[in-house]
Amino acid sequence: MSRTRILVVAALAGAVVIGVGSAAGAESQPVEAAALTSFPAVVNALTQGKDVELTTMLGQCSAPDGHTAGPEVVSGLHIQAFQIPRNEFIAFSDTHVTLDPRNAESTEFIRYRVTPEGTVTVAVTMLDAGGHAQSSPVLTCEIGRGAEFHSR
């Protein structure tokens, strides 16, 4: 019995191409991830049950003063759960355990909000083992500049 595997084939011009084949070596059949370039496109993909991914390039996002760029960090996630209240925005989050700069365990909570105007806000709060919370400035990204959505 053969097992299915997924191979990343290429990432060109904003499109990620995935090949799906069997462990027995059958030829790959490319499956292209579609870029989602607007709020309605993201809503449609999510509500149709598609796998939606977000990649953020925080260095292309702005801080509350509107001028300062975010840190030079690229991050990504698959949206597992979301809320769309009255079609006003899309809200989703990510939580994971990490280490702070002193190598002490902390939990990072990242909240995302996507608006119909095409902005994505990213809010990060760190909770240390002692229960103390520390928030970073909220960053604002634009779909297509700092925030890229793809679906399969």
C-alpha positions in Angstrom: 0.0 0.0 0.0 1.5 3.4 -1.0 1.5 6.4 1.3 0.7 9.9 -0.1 3.3 12.6 0.4 3.3 16.3 -0.3 6.3 17.9 -1.9 7.0 21.6 -2.2 7.9 22.1 -5.8 8.3 25.9 -6.3 7.4 29.3 -4.9 7.4 31.7 -7.8 5.7 35.1 -8.2 3.5 34.7 -5.2 2.1 31.3 -6.1 3.1 28.3 -4.2 3.0 25.1 -6.2 2.6 21.8 -4.4 3.1 18.3 -5.9 1.2 15.3 -4.6 2.5 11.9 -5.3 2.7 8.5 -3.8 5.7 7.1 -1.9 6.0 4.6 -4.7 7.3 7.4 -6.9 4.3 8.2 -9.1 4.5 11.4 -11.0 3.5 14.6 -9.1 0.4 16.5 -10.1 0.9 20.2 -9.3 -1.8 21.9 -7.1 -1.4 25.7 -7.2 -2.3 27.7 -4.1 -4.5 30.6 -5.1 -3.6 34.1 -3.9 -6.4 35.8 -2.0 -6.0 39.5 -2.6 -9.1 41.0 -1.0 -11.3 40.7 2.1 -14.2 39.1 0.1 -11.8 36.5 -1.4 -10.6 35.5 2.1 -14.1 35.4 3.5 -15.2 33.2 0.5 -12.3 30.8 0.9 -12.8 30.4 4.7 -16.6 29.9 4.4 -16.2 27.4 1.7 -13.9 25.3 4.0 -10.7 25.8 2.0 -7.3 25.6 3.7 -6.3 29.3 4.1 -2.8 30.3 5.0 -1.5 33.7 6.1 2.1 34.8 5.7 3.1 38.1 7.4 6.3 40.1 6.7 6.2 42.3 9.8 9.0 44.6 8.4 6.5 45.7 5.8 3.8 46.6 8.4 3.5 49.8 10.4 3.4 50.5 14.1 0.8 52.8 15.7 2.7 55.9 14.7 2.2 54.9 11.1 5.8 55.3 10.2 7.8 52.8 12.2 8.1 49.4 10.5 7.6 46.2 12.4 10.5 43.8 13.2 12.1 42.0 10.3 10.2 38.8 11.0 8.3 36.6 8.6 5.7 34.3 10.1 3.0 32.0 8.8 0.0 30.0 10.0 -3.0 28.0 8.7 -6.2 29.5 9.9 -7.8 26.8 12.0 -10.7 28.7 13.5 -12.2 32.1 12.7 -15.1 34.4 13.4 -16.7 36.8 10.9 -19.2 39.0 12.9 -21.8 40.6 10.5 -19.2 40.5 7.7 -17.5 43.5 9.5 -14.1 41.8 10.0 -12.4 38.4 10.2 -10.9 37.5 13.5 -8.6 34.5 14.3 -5.6 33.8 16.6 -2.6 31.7 17.3 -1.2 30.6 20.6 2.1 28.9 21.3 4.6 28.3 24.1 8.0 29.9 23.5 11.0 31.2 25.4 11.5 34.8 26.3 14.9 36.6 26.0 16.0 35.1 29.3 15.1 31.6 28.2 12.2 31.4 30.5 9.0 29.7 29.3 6.2 32.1 28.2 3.0 31.8 26.1 2.6 34.0 23.1 -1.0 35.0 22.1 -1.3 36.5 18.6 -4.6 38.0 17.5 -5.3 38.9 13.9 -8.1 41.1 12.5 -8.8 41.5 8.8 -11.0 44.4 7.7 -13.0 45.0 4.5 -10.6 47.8 3.6 -7.8 45.2 3.3 -5.9 45.9 6.5 -4.7 43.2 8.8 -3.8 44.1 12.4 -1.5 41.8 14.4 -1.6 42.1 18.2 0.9 40.1 20.3 0.7 39.5 24.1 3.3 37.5 26.0 2.3 35.8 29.3 5.2 34.7 31.4 5.3 31.8 33.8 4.5 34.2 36.7 1.3 35.3 35.0 2.6 38.8 34.0 1.4 39.9 30.5 3.4 42.1 28.2 1.9 43.5 25.0 3.8 44.6 21.9 2.5 47.5 19.7 -0.3 46.5 17.4 1.1 46.3 13.8 -1.0 47.1 10.7 -0.3 45.3 7.5 -2.0 45.6 4.1 -3.2 42.5 2.1 -0.6 42.2 -0.6 2.0 44.3 1.4 3.0 42.7 4.6 0.1 40.2 4.7 -0.4 37.5 2.0 -3.3 35.0 2.0 -3.3 31.8 0.0 -5.8 28.9 -0.2 -6.1 25.4 -1.6 
